Amino acid sequence: MDGYIIGTIIKAILVLAIISALAGFGTYIERKILAFMQRRLGPTHVGPYGLLQIAADGIKLFTKEDFIPQGANRIIFMVAPIITAATAFIALAAVPLFPEFEIFGIKVQPIVSDLNIGLLFVIAMMGLGLYGPLLAGMAQDNKWGLIGSARTAIQFLSYEVVTGLSLLAPVMMVGSLSLIDFNNYQAGGIGNWIVWSQPVAFILFLISGFAETNRTPFDLLEHEAEIISGYATEYSGMRWGMFFIGEYTNMITIGFLASLVFLGGFNPMGFIPGGIAIILKVSFLFFLMLWVRASWPHVRPDQLMWLCWKVLMPIAVINILITGIVLMV
Amino acid sequence: MEAIAFYVFAVLITALFLVTVFSKNALYAMSSLAAGMVLISGIFFVLGADFLGAVQLVVYSGAVMALYAFGMMFFDATKDVKEKNPSAKTIFLLSGASAVILVVIFSAPQIGRNIKALVTGTPGADNPHVIGEVLFTKYLIPFEVAAVMLLVAMIAGIILAGKKMDVSLSESEDDLVDEASELKEQK
């Protein structure tokens, strides 16, 4: 029992440290890839290839004045960024990151908490992440913030429906909500990946994943040309940084979910061992998010709602219906 | 271990809901209610009802409270709410009723000692499976009736809200928008 508790604490600290470091590194990768796609250079001045830019940004974030506007509700204003970061990391707790491995003769399962409803828990926790922007916008006594938080509520609630419905079809096929069962279901090699039998669900999940992580075609929550910076208008320094870390952590979580549910998870791919295979898949999905950001302009709010309720949701329901009929016959 | 978790959750939930009731600031009330809803799912997890815990997170904290929050945006959330003073009779009745409820709550463990589970489910099956089994066999009709009721509520909501829904305000010309808003004001 003691060993279990200590092991869980070690795992939680490792996940927190590694993923938040990756989130910082993600900003560098994002700037470099965007620059490459737009024929610019990106960060070059600090360190080799601009690699130390992350450190420079970090120092700037940590040392900036922690500013709270006069009319704001102090407590809620201070708590809101923590909610975003915390829910993003709690969601990762139920995601199996790698295959089992042995270290110092102890078998390690690289998942913080192996719930038998892992998938539902991750979706629920990512859904709770909407309280961060929502409360931030309402507490800061700023009209742009309020519009930003209104957009948060609409966008996250609507696209949660599509995420849930698109994941329902694979859940029906596997017959379990545990992410480890999803992984084992696809153990037979590339031909067994669920993406081949559920391509529609995969595309729907990616689109709604982009919307839930606030990525560019759907980044209406903080679109600077329209609403300054939305819910983050009055934030500075580390509190703004926490929103940022939460967003990047959610991107990584969506990457892990998509690769576990649709792309064969951490099963070995030919000569590539499972642990490296899932890192490759998540990196590709991360790259895909940046690629889409470089290629597409963002949509209008009414187009966003039209896409969700009139296009994606009916397709998702029809997909579930067809899956059900095929499973029954 | 479980006892510690239960008492931590119980104290926190009670404290948060007390903040909801006593706070004059609408934003505090709403955030503490949402946080309490999240912590209630913690009690489900302690009981081993993982599925219900996650559903509590999705439905109450994720959807219902977010809709409350959406309604709150039409008020100035940073200012205190002025409370009206209702008559002394109402306060007398309400405080009496809450005293009775408190007595019932404290005596509930004594009454509940002999309660047995109505449905036991297949032994060995995990949480979502058992719930599915019970919902689709023993409680099928209440489940379907609830679904029909939700459908009715949804259609009623669409009819109430959707009087001008065939006209898209963002795509029409400016004078058309003015006309539509004037029509709304007349109603």
Interface residues (C-beta under 8 A of the other chain):
Chain A: G71 A72 N73 I75 I76 V79 L115 N116 I117 L120 F121 I123 A124 M125 G127 L128 L130 Y131 L134 L135 M138 A139 D141 L146 S149 A150 A153 I154 F156 L157 E160 L177 R300 D302
Chain B: N25 L27 Y28 S31 A34 V38 D50 F51 A54 V55 L57 V58 S61 G62 A63 A66 L67 A69 F70 M72 M73 A77 T78 D126 N127 P128 S168 S170 E171
